[in-house]
Amino acid sequence: MALKVTGLMHAGLRVGPSQEDLAKAEAFYNDLLGLNNDENRPNIPGIPGFWAKLPGQEPQQQIHIMCAEGRSPVARSDKQDPTRMHLALLVENIEEARAELQRHGVEFWVYESLVGRNSDQVFFEDPFGNMFELQQQPK
């Protein structure tokens, strides 16, 4: 059985850690690409940044811009760092997805409520080291 992916949620990208880097990123993503910031981005302690919304997408797809260099303050290790570049996918049921990853012998790690209540995030890597995040499709 495969994961029941229902959509692409966001791509997570890193920019430098300074306020100058943040301003440069906002100018690029907002002014050049014409994307608008999601005003509902929660405060993530130690990880400034913004969520740029892609137009005309339902549910709203985004690019998550995170100001980080090296290991972020919420990282458990160099590998288990949610600020690493990644693709986030929506799944039908997060518990079924976890069981499927286990069944296939895929190592994963979980962050609970990092970006808000009931925001369980499951992270894992493909065989080439690319990181993925899974979140449950909102009902």
Buried (B, 14 or more C-beta within 10 A) or exposed (E): EEBEBBEBBBBBBBBEBEEEBBEEBBEBBBEEEEBEBBEEBEEBEEBBBBBBBBEEEEEBBBBBBBBBEEBBEBBEEEBBBBBBEBBBBBBEBBEBBBEBBEEEEBEBBBBEEBBEEEEBBBBBBEEEEEBBBBBBBEE
